[in-house]
Amino acid sequence: MKDNNYYVPHLEWEAINFPITISQIKFERLHYGFKEDTIITIWRNNDYQLQGKVSGYTDTPISLDNDIFVGKGNIIQGDTITGVEVNGNGIKLSDCILTGHHTDSWHVKDNRYFFEAQLILSNIKINFTDVTESKRFKRYDWFLCSDINADFDKTTFRNLQLHGKKFRAGLDEYDDSIENYTGGSLSRDYIEVGITGVSCIIAEVPEYFTPDGIKGICFEFRSSLPEIPHYKTLNCINNLVSFLLGNRLTYIGSSILAGNEIKEVILHSVSNKVNVKGNRNSMPPIKFNRQYDWGNFAWLMNNLLPVYLKLEGILSLNQVLSRYWIAKSIPVGSNLPVLANAIEILAAKYLKHTGKFKMENIPQNEYLNLIKEELETLTNKLAPLNGGNAMINKIKGANQKVPSEKITFFFSLLGIEVGKAEKAAINLRNKMAHSSRNYSDDDTAYDDLILTRVYEVLFNRVLLKLLGYDDYYIDYSVVNCPLKHITKRAGEE
C-alpha cells in the first residue's frame, strides 16, 4: 500500500491540490463580456491532461465565433489568461481555447444569465507570494515514464520531524545521530550527475505520487540562480535518460524552490495519452547491473552526458532521437523510413564534421575531362532518343557516390560491422519507402517485425558508439535477448 507518512508533497512531486479555482480573470487578446464574478476551475484527468471550465453570469448570452482562435495557415492560436487562486497566488494560463459553451436562461441572478464553457489549455504558471528570500535555489523538473530498470546508487533520508524534511546523503548537511532517524526513512533513489556550474540530480519519485503502472522521474538542479538549467541542457538530459531507460519520458512540469519554499510552479498538459500509458515494456539498449561500470546508471550518465552535450550541436542528437521515438510509435510497414532518417542525419552530419567522406569518386571537372570524347559520342547517339537527356545526365553524374555508400562509410568509421540481418533491415527500409507491404501474410508480418527489431538495435549500436560507449548491448532481435559486445552484429545467434 502506498504510504505518504515520510513525504512533503511539494518536495516530491508537482504538489498542486486540484481542482484549482481562479478568480479576477483577465484575457490578453480577446474579451468575452465575462463579469468580475466569473471563475475558472482547472484539474488534471487520469491521463495527466489539464482540463478547465469557465463559469459565471452575464447580462447578455455569450456567443463565441467558431473561427475566433484560427490564425494564419488555419493554425489554432489560443489566448493567455491571468488570475488569482484562492490563496492569493498569481496564475497564468497559456494557449487557452474556449469550447462547448452554453448559457442557461432559466438560471438567472440579478437579471444576468448563467454561462459555462469548457477550457482547453497547454500549461499553467503559478507564482507564489510571501516566499522567504533565499540564496539557495532548487529546480525540480517532473517526468512520467513506464518501467525504470536502472539502479539508483545514492540515498535520500526523509524525516518530517527535522527542519529540512528531505536530505540527499552526501550532498545535504544533517545530523545523522541515531535519535534523528526515529520516525524517518531511507531509500536509494537518486544519482548525481556532473554538469559544469550546476548540481544535477536524477531521482525516482516515490510511488505514492504517481498512478498505478506509471513511474515518476525528477531532475533536480541546484544553483544560486532560479533560471537554471538552460532549456537545451534540460532537453539533452531528458533525451539521454529516455534512451538509456528505453522509454521516452513525458514532461509534466517544473517547480522552483527558494530554500524549501515553493517560489514558482509550471504545470504542462500531456497532449498525447500514448506518451503516458503507451508502451509499458521499456527496452534499454544496455543491461543495467551492479557488477560492471557499463551497467551502472550513474556511471553511464556521467560518462555519456558530457559527450552528448558536446555532440548535440554537431549531430543534432535531440532531433535524431525524436525520429527514433516516432519510429517506435508508428506501425510496422511505415516505421523504418523514419528510423533510417535518424541514422541518415547522423551520418551526414558526422561525415561533414570529420571531412573524411567525399560524395565524388573523382572531382567533377576531372571526370568530365576524362570522358570528354566518349561523352560527345554518346550524346550524339542518345540525345535524339526519348529520355536521352536523362540518360546523358546520369552518365555525367556517374562519378557521384550513392547514399548507401555514405552510410556504409559512416559505419566503418565507427567500427561497426554490419551483418546479414542488418543489411536485410536496411533493404526493408527501401521497400517500405518505395512500395507497400502486404501483412495479410503472417510470415511477412513476422519477418518485418524481426527486422524492425534489428534496425532498432543497429540504431542503438550507432548512438552508443558515437557517445564513446564500447561495451555490451542487448540484442532484442534474437531469442532471449542476449548481451553482445558493441562490435558484434545484431540479428545473429
N, C-alpha and C positions, 0 to 999 in steps of 0.2 A: 504494500500500500504506500502511496506517495505521502511524504511527511514534510511539512514546512516549518518544523519547530526550530530549525537552525538557520533560517534564511530571512534576510531583509530583502523584500521583493525588488526594490529599485537597484540593488547591488547585484542582482542575479538575472534579471530579465527586463523587458521593456517597462514593466512596473506601472502601467496605467490601468486604473479601475474603470472599465467600461460598464455601462454607457457613459459617454461624456456629454454634458449638457452645456450649450454655448448660447450666450445672450449678447446684447449690444452689437448686433451683427452689422457689418458694412461690406458691400460688394465693391470690388475695384473697378470693374468695367461697366457693369450693367445695373440698372435699377428696376426692381420689380414692383415697387409700391408696397413693400413689406413694412409693417409698422414696428414701433420700438419694442413691443412685447413679443415679437417673433423669436422663436428659439430653434436651434439646430441640435439634434441628437445624433451622436456618432457611436458606432460599435464595430467590432470585428466579428465576422461569421466564422463558422467552423473551418473554412478554407483560408483563414487569415486575410480575407479581403475586407477592406474598410468600407462600411456602408453608412448612409446617413439619411436623415429625414428632417425636412424643414416644415414647421407648423406654426400657426398663429392666426390672426384675424386681419381682415382687410375691408375697407369700406366699398371697394369695387372688386368684382371677381377677377382673379389673376388669369391672364391669358399669355402663355409663353409661345413665341414663334418657334416652330419646329426647326427653322434654319438659323436660329439665333447663335448657335455655337459653331456653325460651319464656316471655316475660313478658306483661304486660298488652297486650291487643289482638293477641295472637299475634306480637308483635314480638320478634325474637331479641335477647337481651341476653348478650353474651359476657363472659368473665371477664378479669381482669387477672393477668398472671404476671410475677414478678420473678425475677432470677437473676444469674449472673456468667458472662461469657465467658472464654475460655482465657487472655486477658491480664489478667484481674482487673478489667475494666471492668464497671460495673453496667449491667444491661439490664432494660427494662420493655416487656412485650408487651401491647398493648391489643386489646380486643374479640375475645378468643380463644374458639374453639369447637372441641371435640374431636369428630372424626368417624371413621368407618371403623376402629374399634378392634378388636383381636383379641388373644387370648392363645395361647401355644404350650405345651401341657402336655408336649410332647416335649423342649422346650428348658428344662432345669431347672438352677438354680445355687443351692446351699445351700438346697435344698428350696423354692425360690421359682420361680414361673413367669415366663417372658419375656412381655412385652406390648409392643404397639406401637399407636399411634393417630395419625391424620392431624390436623394442626392448621391451622385457618383463623384468620387474624388480619388486622387492618387496618393496624397500624403498629408500629414498633419505636423505642424511645428508648434511646440508648447514652450514658452519662456516663463520660467518660474520666478516669482517675486520673493523678496525677503531672503535671498541667499547670502550667507555669510561670506565675506571676502576671503579668498584663499590663494596661495601661491602654488598650490598643487592641483593640477587638473588631471582627470581621468576621462577617457572617452571609451565607451563600450559600443561596439557595432555588433548587431544581433543577426543571426542567420538560422534558417531551418534547413535540415537535411535528413537523409534516411539513416542507414546504419553508419556507425562510427567504429571501424575495426582497429583504429590506431590506439596505442597505449600512451597515456599522459604520465610523465615521469616526475612531476613536481606536486607538492602537497599544499592544499588550502585548508586553513584552520578557521572554523567559524564558532563564535560564541556570542550570543545576544546579550550576555551579562557584561561583556567588555566594551570599552568605549568605541573601538574600531569596528566591531562586529565581524569583519571578514579580513583575514590576513593571508597573504601569499608567503609561504615559508621560503626564506632565503631572500625575499625582497622587502617585506614589511617588518618593522620592528614591533615586537610584542613580548610580553612577559610570559615565558613558557614554563613557569612554575606549575607544579602538579595541581595546586588548588584552582588555577585558572582553566584547567582542562575540564573541570566539573561542569556538566551541562553543555559541553561543546562537542564538535565533531571534526574529524579529519577525513580528507578524501584526496586521492591523487587524481587531479582533474585538469591540470594545465601544463603547458610547456612555455619556455621563454625563448623568444627569437630575437637575434641581434639585428637591429637596424640603426644605422648611424644617427645619433642625436635623439633617439626615441626608444623608450622601453616598450616592447611589444610582447603581449601575452596572448596565446591562443588557448582557450579553455572550453571544456564541455559544460553546458548549462545543466543544473540539477533537473532531473526528470520531472520533478513536481510541477515545473512551469510550462512544460510542453505537452501537446496532445499525445495520446497513446499512439505508438508506432512512428512517432516523429521525434527526432533529436534536435537539440539546440547547440549552436556553436557561438562563442563570443570571442571577438578580437578586442583586447583591452590595451589601450595606449596610454602612456603616462608622460607628461611633459609639464613645463611651466606655461605653455600656451594651449588654450582650449581648441584651437583650429586644427591641430594635428589629427591624423596624418593627411597628407595630400591625397585627393581622390584617386589619382593614378596609382599611388603606392597601395592604397586600400584595395583597389581593383586587382592589382598584381597578386597580393596575398590571397585574396578571395579565389582567384583562378588557380593558383598553385595548390592551395589547400583542397579545392574541389577536385583537381586532377589526382592528387595523391590519395585522397579518401575514396575516389572512384564514384562520387556522386556530387552533382552540382549544388552548391549552396544557394539558398534563396534569401536575399536580403530583405529584412523586415523593419530595420530602423536603427537608430543610434541614440545614445544618451551621453551627455556631458555633465560631469560632476565637478564641483568645486569642493575639495576635501571629500566628504562623504554625502554632500547635499546635491540634489538634482538641480542643475542650472538650466538645461535645455534638453528636450526630447524631440526626436523626429520619428514618426511612425509611417511606414510605407505600406501601401496596399499590395497584396500579392495579385498580380494580374492574370496569372495562369494557374489553375488548380493542379495541373500536372507537375509544376515546379515543386509543390509541397507533397502531394500524395501520389506522385507518379511511381517511378521505379524504386521499389523498396530494397532491391538487391544491389548493394554497392559492388563495384568492380575495380578495386585499387590496382594500379599497374604493378605494384610490388607486394610482397608478403610481409606484413608487419610482424615483428618478432622481437624478443628481448635478448636474443643470443648474439646478433651481429649489428654493427653500426648501421648498415644499409637497411635494416628493418626497423630502425628506431625513428619514430616520427619527429622527435626533436632534432636528431642528427640530420635527417633529410631536409627539414625546413631551414636549418642554419647553414647547410652546405649548398642547397639548391636555390634558395631565395635570392642571395646576392647575385648569382649568375642570371636568374630570371629577371631581376630588376635591370641588370645591365643589357640583356638581350632584348627586352621588350621594345626599346626604342629602335633596335636594329631589325628585328624579325617580326614585329607586331604580334607577339605571342598571345596577347589577350584576344585579338581578332581571330587568330588561329584556333584557340580553344573554344571560342564561341561557335565556330563551324563544327568543331568536334562534338559539342553537346547537341547542336541542332541535328547533326547526322545520326546521333544515338536516339533522338526522339521521333524521327520520321520512319515510315515503314520501309522494310527491305524491298528493294526494287527501285528506289529513288534516293537511297541514303548514301551510297558510295561516291557518287559525283561530288556531293558536298564534302565528305570526308577527304576525298582526293584533293579538293581545292585547298584544304588546310595544309596538306603536305606540299602542294604546288607553291603556295605562298611562302612557306619556309624555305623551299629550295631556291626560288627566285631571289629572295632577299639575302639568303646566306651566300649564294654564289656571287651576287652583286657585291656584297660586303667583302668577301675574300678576294674577288677579282681573279679567281682561278679557273673560270669557265668562260669560253667564248662561243657564241652561237654560230660562228663561221668556222668551217674547217680550214679554209684559207681566206684571206681578205677578198672582198667582192671585186675590187678592181683587178687584182692579180688573177682571180678566177676567170673573169670575163676576157681578160687579155689572153689567157691560156687557151680558151676555147673559141677565140675570135673567128678563126677560119671555119671551124665546124659549125658554129652558131649561124654564120652567114648562109651556109649550105642548107642547114635545117630550116632556117627562116624562109628561104625561097620555096622549100618543099611543103612546109606546114601552114604558112600564112594563108594560102587560098582555101584551106580546109575549114569546115565548121568546127569551131573550138580550137582552131590552130593557134591563135594568140595566147590562149590559156596554157597550151602545151609549151609554147616558147617561154612563157614566164616561169613555168615550173623548171625548165632547164636552166634558166638564168639564176634561179634560186637554189639549185641543187647543192651549192656549197654550204647551205644552211643546215644546221643540225635540227633534228625533230625534237619536240618537247620531251619525249620519253628518254632521250639521251641525256638531257639536263637532269632529270630525276635520277637516272642511273649513276651519273657522275656525283650527284649530291650524296647518294647512299655510300658510294665508295669513299668519299672524303670523310664521312662519319665512321667508316669502318664497319658498316652494316652490310652483311652478305644477304642478299635477297634469295629466298629459296623457291622451290617449285610452287608451293601453295600460295606464297605471297605474290608471285608473278601471275598466278591464276586470279587472285583477288584484284590485282591491278587491271588485268584484262577484263574482268567482270565489270569494273567501273566503266570501261569504254562501252560495253554492251548496254549497261543501264542508261548511259548518257545519250546513246545514239539509236536505241531501239527499245521496245517494250519487252518485259519478261512475263512468261505465262506460268502463273503459280497455281493453275488448276492441276498441274503435275506435281505431286508431293515430293518426288525426288529432286526436281528443280528447286522447289522452295527450300528443301532441307540443305541442298548443296550451297545455295546462295546465302543461307543463314550462317553456315560454317565459314564461308569465305568472307562474310561480313565481320565475323569474329577475328579472322586472320588479319584483315585490313586494320581493324581497331588495335590489335596487338602490335602491328607494324607501326602504327602511329605512336603508340606508347614507347616503343623502342627508339624511334626517331627523336621524340621530345626528351626522353630521359638522357639520350646520348648528348644532345645539344646542351643540356643542363650540367653535363660533366659526370653523370651517373655511369658507373662502369661495373655494376654488379648483377644481381639476378632479378628477373621479371617473371610475371605469371603469364603463361600461355593459355588463354581461355579457349582457344580453338581446338585443343587436344583434350581427350578424355582425362578426367581427374585434375585438370588444370595444373600441370607440373611447373616447377620452377626451372628456368633456364638462364644461363649466362646471357647477357645482353648481346653478345656476338653470335649466339646460336639462333638459327632460323625458326620462325613461328610456323605452326601448322604441320610440323613433322614430329613423329614419335621419337 
